[in-house]
Amino acid sequence: MNYKKYILLFGFLLLNLVSFSQKKQYDIRKKGFITLPFEYKNDFIIIKATINKWLPMKFIYDTGAQNTIFTEKVIFDLLGVPKTKKFTILGSDQKTELIAYLALGLHFDFQSIVVPYYNVLVLEEDYFNFKEVNGIDVQGILGADLFRSFVVKIDYSKALITLYNPEYYYKKFHKKEWIDIEVISNRPYITTTTKLENDTIIQTKYLIDTGASLPLLINTDTHPLLSIPKKCIPGHIGTGLGGFLEGYTGRIKEINLGPYVFNNVITNFQQSTNALDSFPSYSRNGIIGNQILNRFTVTIDFSKKKIHLKPNRHFKDKFEYDKSGLILIGSGKSLRSISVQYIVPDSPADKNDFQKGDILLSINYFSTRFFSLSDITRKLAKREGKKVRIKIKRGEQTIVKRIVLKELI
């Protein structure tokens, strides 16, 4: 594959976006700082915005994305905004070629803040398939470039993002202890240490990615000592632009974030995805996602290249993982039709003859219509040995199955 072509395309796209970003004008209607409420669902930060003063849309706030992306072209086309240059970009699996277009000069209104001249990428197709896989109705991704001129505080407990004028912020909060980070193409990276299952300690560099619902992802071929643990599960480890990502799910012994230490962390292991960073020199060993970040109030100063982490009430929560072996997706009205997408080999679900396409009707006598996809996922991550009654629909049949939850990793 001609990676040089994609590097040039990304570079050209970046130059276009940067040139127009200089025209941004932020109308801050509150002196010194403004707050944006968000919905935290299925470990994603979801922000509402009105586009071109009339079209309401929902976006994932993603510090791991360089630029803002509209994932649903059909909805974007309602705006009647012309799309200019066409680009070919690589999907998250480094294999799938995706088509995107550049759209210029959109007006974003977040109620508290207005961005009047903002440029976005529009995908030709909904490669993300986000609704079904994650059970969330969103139309795009807000990239890290959008708020990079502010000090950005993400309070997961209160579901608020606060954007500070840097001068105002340091007058009020200048005594905080900061951790140094790198900022490359608007995205924050942190260097830390990771202890593997064999007690090997490695210095690692991770992308701080609020667009990732996982705790931690390690690219195994970015360091000779990084390896997949013996106890792990092969298969789907998540979804990205282009579809499902394949790899392994296991645990690491320890990761340090400044003065804070996490043990026995659920971790996805995958071949390198450095192509996501557009340029090979932006090497990283993996991604830190929301299931670690949501244990803090996170403050990022992109200009000074620093991050502050303040533990919240979830700091000491255990890292739980599904104990059924069912990988589920949502569809239908309100995404409340939950069906089986994948079954982990040798898991309780596998031994009880669940099949891909089975539709879940109830769990422990409660209809799945009353639960979101994340609600059901949490129920299937309860303590080992817990018995769960699941009623399913398979074709015209209604079947009741009983499984006993078991630690898989």
C-alpha positions as CSV (number, residue, x, y, z in Angstrom):
1,M,0.0,0.0,0.0
2,N,1.3,3.5,-0.9
3,Y,1.4,5.1,2.5
4,K,3.3,8.1,1.0
5,K,0.2,9.0,-1.0
6,Y,-1.9,9.1,2.2
7,I,0.7,11.1,4.1
8,L,0.7,13.7,1.3
9,L,-3.1,13.8,1.3
10,F,-3.4,14.3,5.0
11,G,-0.7,17.0,4.9
12,F,-2.6,18.9,2.2
13,L,-5.8,18.5,4.1
14,L,-4.2,19.8,7.3
15,L,-2.8,22.9,5.5
16,N,-6.3,23.7,4.2
17,L,-7.9,23.2,7.6
18,V,-5.2,25.3,9.4
19,S,-5.5,28.1,7.0
20,F,-9.3,28.4,7.6
21,S,-9.0,27.8,11.3
22,Q,-7.3,31.2,11.6
23,K,-10.7,32.7,10.7
24,K,-12.4,31.2,13.7
25,Q,-14.1,33.7,16.1
26,Y,-15.3,32.4,19.4
27,D,-18.2,34.3,20.9
28,I,-17.8,33.6,24.6
29,R,-20.9,34.9,26.3
30,K,-19.5,34.4,29.9
31,K,-16.4,36.2,31.0
32,G,-13.3,34.1,31.5
33,F,-14.9,30.7,30.9
34,I,-18.0,28.9,29.6
35,T,-19.4,25.5,30.4
36,L,-20.8,22.9,27.9
37,P,-23.0,20.1,29.3
38,F,-22.6,16.7,27.7
39,E,-24.2,13.3,27.9
40,Y,-21.9,10.5,29.0
41,K,-23.2,7.3,27.4
42,N,-21.5,4.0,26.8
43,D,-18.3,5.6,27.8
44,F,-18.5,8.4,25.1
45,I,-18.7,12.1,25.6
46,I,-21.7,13.4,23.5
47,I,-22.2,17.1,22.8
48,K,-25.1,18.7,21.1
49,A,-24.6,21.5,18.5
50,T,-26.8,23.4,16.1
51,I,-25.2,23.6,12.6
52,N,-25.8,26.6,10.4
53,K,-28.3,28.0,12.9
54,W,-31.0,25.4,12.3
55,L,-29.9,21.7,12.2
56,P,-29.5,20.1,15.6
57,M,-26.8,17.3,15.7
58,K,-24.9,15.2,18.2
59,F,-21.2,14.7,18.2
60,I,-18.6,12.6,20.1
61,Y,-15.9,14.9,21.6
62,D,-12.7,13.1,20.5
63,T,-9.3,14.4,21.5
64,G,-7.9,11.5,19.5
65,A,-9.3,12.9,16.2
66,Q,-7.3,15.7,14.5
67,N,-10.3,17.3,12.8
68,T,-14.1,17.3,13.0
69,I,-15.8,14.6,10.9
70,F,-19.5,14.2,9.8
71,T,-20.1,10.5,9.7
72,E,-23.7,10.7,8.2
73,K,-23.5,12.3,4.8
74,V,-27.3,12.0,4.3
75,I,-28.0,14.3,7.2
76,F,-25.1,16.6,6.3
77,D,-26.6,17.0,2.8
78,L,-29.7,18.6,4.4
79,L,-27.5,21.7,5.0
80,G,-27.0,22.2,1.3
81,V,-23.3,23.1,1.9
82,P,-21.0,22.4,-1.1
83,K,-18.2,19.9,-0.6
84,T,-14.9,20.8,-2.2
85,K,-11.9,18.5,-2.3
86,K,-12.2,14.7,-2.3
87,F,-9.7,12.6,-0.2
88,T,-8.9,9.0,0.3
89,I,-8.0,8.1,3.9
90,L,-7.3,4.9,5.7
91,G,-9.7,3.4,8.1
92,S,-8.9,2.3,11.7
93,D,-7.8,-1.1,10.5
94,Q,-5.2,0.4,8.2
95,K,-6.7,-1.5,5.3
96,T,-10.1,-0.1,4.4
97,E,-9.9,2.9,2.1
98,L,-12.5,5.6,3.0
99,I,-13.7,8.5,0.9
100,A,-14.1,11.9,2.5
101,Y,-14.9,15.5,1.3
102,L,-13.9,18.9,2.7
103,A,-16.7,21.3,3.6
104,L,-15.8,24.9,4.4
105,G,-17.2,27.6,6.6
106,L,-19.8,25.9,8.8
107,H,-21.5,27.7,11.7
108,F,-21.4,25.7,15.0
109,D,-23.5,26.8,17.9
110,F,-23.1,25.1,21.3
111,Q,-25.4,27.6,23.0
112,S,-22.6,28.9,25.3
113,I,-20.1,29.3,22.4
114,V,-20.3,29.9,18.7
115,V,-17.8,28.9,16.0
116,P,-18.8,30.8,12.9
117,Y,-16.3,29.6,10.3
118,Y,-15.3,26.0,10.8
119,N,-14.3,23.3,8.4
120,V,-15.1,19.7,8.5
121,L,-14.6,16.4,6.7
122,V,-17.7,14.6,5.4
123,L,-17.5,10.8,4.9
124,E,-19.0,9.5,1.7
125,E,-20.7,6.7,3.6
126,D,-21.4,5.9,7.3
127,Y,-18.3,3.8,7.7
128,F,-18.5,4.2,11.4
129,N,-21.8,2.2,11.9
130,F,-21.8,3.8,15.3
131,K,-25.5,3.5,16.2
132,E,-25.7,-0.2,15.9
133,V,-22.4,-1.1,17.4
134,N,-22.4,1.3,20.4
135,G,-26.1,2.0,20.8
136,I,-25.7,5.8,20.4
137,D,-27.3,8.1,18.0
138,V,-24.6,10.5,16.8
139,Q,-23.8,12.2,13.5
140,G,-20.1,13.0,13.9
141,I,-16.9,13.5,15.8
142,L,-15.7,16.8,17.2
143,G,-11.9,16.9,16.7
144,A,-9.3,18.2,19.1
145,D,-8.7,21.2,16.9
146,L,-12.0,22.8,17.9
147,F,-11.1,23.8,21.4
148,R,-7.3,23.8,21.3
149,S,-7.0,27.5,22.1
150,F,-8.7,27.0,25.5
151,V,-7.7,25.3,28.7
152,V,-10.2,22.4,28.5
153,K,-11.6,20.8,31.7
154,I,-13.6,17.6,31.4
155,D,-15.6,16.8,34.6
156,Y,-16.9,13.3,34.0
157,S,-18.8,13.2,37.3
158,K,-20.8,16.4,36.6
159,A,-20.9,15.8,32.8
160,L,-19.5,19.2,32.0
161,I,-16.8,20.5,29.8
162,T,-15.4,23.9,30.9
163,L,-13.5,26.0,28.4
164,Y,-11.2,28.6,30.0
165,N,-9.5,31.6,28.6
166,P,-5.9,30.6,29.5
167,E,-5.1,34.0,31.0
168,Y,-8.2,33.8,33.3
169,Y,-7.5,30.2,34.2
170,Y,-4.0,30.8,35.4
171,K,-5.1,33.7,37.6
172,K,-7.5,31.4,39.3
173,F,-5.8,28.0,39.3
174,H,-2.1,28.6,39.0
175,K,-1.1,26.3,41.9
176,K,-2.1,23.0,40.2
177,E,0.4,20.2,39.6
178,W,0.7,19.5,36.0
179,I,2.0,16.5,34.0
180,D,3.9,17.2,30.8
181,I,2.5,15.9,27.6
182,E,3.2,16.3,23.8
183,V,0.7,17.9,21.5
184,I,1.1,16.7,17.9
185,S,-1.4,17.7,15.2
186,N,-3.7,19.1,18.0
187,R,-3.8,15.7,19.8
188,P,-2.4,15.1,23.3
189,Y,0.1,12.3,24.1
190,I,1.5,11.2,27.5
191,T,4.6,9.3,28.2
192,T,4.4,6.9,31.2
193,T,5.4,3.4,32.3
194,T,3.5,0.1,31.8
195,K,4.1,-3.1,33.6
196,L,3.2,-6.3,31.7
197,E,2.1,-9.7,33.1
198,N,5.7,-10.9,33.3
199,D,6.6,-7.9,35.4
200,T,8.5,-6.2,32.5
201,I,8.3,-2.4,32.9
202,I,8.4,-0.4,29.6
203,Q,8.3,3.3,29.0
204,T,5.3,3.9,26.8
205,K,3.7,6.7,24.9
206,Y,-0.1,6.9,24.7
207,L,-2.6,9.1,22.8
208,I,-5.1,10.6,25.3
209,D,-8.3,9.7,23.5
210,T,-11.7,10.9,24.7
211,G,-13.2,9.3,21.6
212,A,-12.3,5.8,22.7
213,S,-14.6,3.9,25.1
214,L,-12.0,1.4,26.1
215,P,-9.6,1.7,29.1
216,L,-6.3,1.0,27.3
217,L,-5.1,-0.2,23.9
218,I,-1.6,-1.4,23.2
219,N,-0.1,-1.7,19.7
220,T,2.0,-4.8,20.2
221,D,4.5,-4.2,17.4
222,T,5.6,-0.8,18.6
223,H,8.1,-2.2,21.1
224,P,10.0,-5.5,21.1
225,L,8.9,-6.2,24.7
226,L,5.2,-5.5,24.2
227,S,3.3,-8.8,24.0
228,I,-0.1,-10.3,24.2
229,P,-0.8,-11.9,27.6
230,K,-1.3,-15.7,27.9
231,K,-4.9,-15.2,29.2
232,C,-6.7,-13.3,26.6
233,I,-9.7,-13.3,24.3
234,P,-9.3,-13.1,20.5
235,G,-11.9,-11.3,18.3
236,H,-13.6,-7.9,18.1
237,I,-12.0,-5.3,20.4
238,G,-14.0,-2.3,19.3
239,T,-15.1,-0.3,16.3
240,G,-13.6,2.5,14.3
241,L,-13.8,4.2,11.0
242,G,-14.1,1.3,8.6
243,G,-15.8,-1.3,10.9
244,F,-14.8,-3.7,13.6
245,L,-11.2,-3.8,14.9
246,E,-9.7,-7.2,15.5
247,G,-7.2,-8.1,18.2
248,Y,-7.1,-9.5,21.7
249,T,-8.5,-8.5,25.1
250,G,-6.5,-9.2,28.3
251,R,-5.0,-7.3,31.2
252,I,-1.8,-5.6,32.1
253,K,-0.4,-5.5,35.7
254,E,0.1,-1.8,36.0
255,I,0.1,1.6,34.3
256,N,1.3,4.9,35.8
257,L,-0.2,8.3,35.0
258,G,1.9,10.8,36.8
259,P,1.5,10.1,40.5
260,Y,-1.4,7.7,40.0
261,V,-1.2,3.9,39.5
262,F,-3.8,1.5,38.1
263,N,-3.5,-2.2,38.5
264,N,-5.0,-5.2,36.6
265,V,-6.2,-2.9,33.8
266,I,-8.4,-4.4,31.0
267,T,-6.4,-3.8,27.8
268,N,-6.9,-4.4,24.1
269,F,-3.9,-5.6,22.1
270,Q,-3.6,-5.0,18.4
271,Q,-1.1,-4.6,15.6
272,S,0.2,-1.1,15.2
273,T,-2.2,1.6,14.2
274,N,0.3,4.4,13.7
275,A,-1.2,5.1,10.3
276,L,-4.0,6.8,12.3
277,D,-1.5,9.5,13.3
278,S,-1.0,10.3,9.6
279,F,2.7,10.5,9.9
280,P,5.0,7.6,11.0
281,S,7.1,10.0,13.1
282,Y,4.2,10.4,15.4
283,S,4.8,7.0,16.9
284,R,2.8,5.9,19.9
285,N,2.4,2.6,21.8
286,G,-1.3,2.8,22.2
287,I,-4.3,4.7,23.4
288,I,-5.7,5.7,26.8
289,G,-9.5,5.9,26.6
290,N,-12.4,7.0,28.7
291,Q,-12.6,4.0,31.0
292,I,-9.4,5.3,32.6
293,L,-9.9,9.0,32.0
294,N,-13.4,9.0,33.6
295,R,-11.8,8.3,37.0
296,F,-10.5,11.9,37.0
297,T,-11.5,15.4,36.2
298,V,-9.2,16.0,33.3
299,T,-7.8,19.4,32.4
300,I,-5.7,19.8,29.2
301,D,-3.7,22.9,28.3
302,F,-2.9,22.3,24.6
303,S,-0.7,25.5,24.3
304,K,1.5,24.8,27.3
305,K,1.4,21.0,26.7
306,K,0.3,20.0,30.1
307,I,-2.5,17.9,31.7
308,H,-3.9,17.9,35.2
309,L,-5.7,14.8,36.7
310,K,-7.9,15.1,39.7
311,P,-9.3,11.7,41.0
312,N,-13.0,11.5,41.4
313,R,-15.3,9.0,43.2
314,H,-14.7,6.3,40.5
315,F,-10.9,6.4,40.9
316,K,-10.7,3.1,42.8
317,D,-13.4,1.2,40.8
318,K,-12.3,-2.2,39.5
319,F,-11.9,-2.7,35.8
320,E,-14.7,-5.1,35.0
321,Y,-15.2,-7.1,31.7
322,D,-18.0,-9.1,30.2
323,K,-18.3,-12.5,31.8
324,S,-20.9,-14.0,29.4
325,G,-19.0,-14.1,26.1
326,L,-21.8,-12.1,24.2
327,I,-20.7,-9.2,22.0
328,L,-24.0,-7.2,21.4
329,I,-25.2,-4.5,19.1
330,G,-28.3,-2.3,19.2
331,S,-30.7,-1.4,16.4
332,G,-34.3,-0.3,15.8
333,K,-36.3,2.4,17.5
334,S,-34.2,4.1,20.2
335,L,-31.6,1.4,19.5
336,R,-33.4,-0.9,22.0
337,S,-33.4,-4.0,19.8
338,I,-30.3,-5.9,21.2
339,S,-28.8,-8.7,19.2
340,V,-25.7,-10.9,19.2
341,Q,-22.9,-9.8,16.9
342,Y,-20.2,-12.2,18.1
343,I,-19.7,-15.0,20.6
344,V,-16.4,-15.5,22.4
345,P,-15.1,-19.0,21.9
346,D,-15.3,-21.3,25.0
347,S,-17.3,-18.7,26.9
348,P,-20.6,-19.4,28.8
349,A,-22.6,-18.1,25.8
350,D,-20.6,-20.4,23.5
351,K,-21.2,-23.4,25.7
352,N,-24.9,-22.6,25.8
353,D,-25.3,-22.5,22.0
354,F,-26.0,-18.8,21.5
355,Q,-25.8,-17.8,17.9
356,K,-25.0,-14.7,15.9
357,G,-28.3,-12.9,15.2
358,D,-30.1,-14.0,18.3
359,I,-32.3,-11.1,19.6
360,L,-32.4,-10.6,23.4
361,L,-35.9,-10.3,24.7
362,S,-35.3,-10.2,28.5
363,I,-32.7,-10.6,31.1
364,N,-33.7,-12.1,34.5
365,Y,-37.4,-11.6,33.5
366,F,-37.0,-7.9,32.7
367,S,-37.6,-6.8,29.1
368,T,-34.6,-5.5,27.3
369,R,-36.8,-2.6,26.1
370,F,-36.1,-1.0,29.5
371,F,-32.3,-1.2,29.1
372,S,-29.7,0.5,26.9
373,L,-26.9,-1.5,25.4
374,S,-24.5,-0.3,28.1
375,D,-27.0,-1.3,30.8
376,I,-27.1,-4.9,29.5
377,T,-23.3,-5.0,29.1
378,R,-22.9,-4.0,32.8
379,K,-25.3,-6.7,33.9
380,L,-23.2,-9.3,32.0
381,A,-20.1,-8.1,33.8
382,K,-21.3,-8.9,37.3
383,R,-19.6,-11.2,39.7
384,E,-18.3,-14.6,38.6
385,G,-20.8,-17.4,39.4
386,K,-23.9,-15.2,39.1
387,K,-26.7,-17.0,37.2
388,V,-28.4,-15.0,34.4
389,R,-31.6,-16.0,32.7
390,I,-31.8,-14.7,29.1
391,K,-34.8,-15.0,26.8
392,I,-34.0,-14.8,23.1
393,K,-35.7,-14.8,19.7
394,R,-34.2,-16.9,17.0
395,G,-36.2,-16.8,13.8
396,E,-39.8,-17.7,14.8
397,Q,-38.6,-19.4,18.0
398,T,-38.5,-18.0,21.5
399,I,-35.9,-19.7,23.6
400,V,-34.9,-19.3,27.3
401,K,-31.2,-19.9,28.2
402,R,-29.4,-19.8,31.5
403,I,-25.8,-19.1,31.8
404,V,-23.4,-18.7,34.7
405,L,-21.0,-15.8,34.5
406,K,-17.3,-16.6,34.4
407,E,-14.1,-14.6,34.4
408,L,-12.8,-14.7,30.8
409,I,-9.6,-12.6,31.3
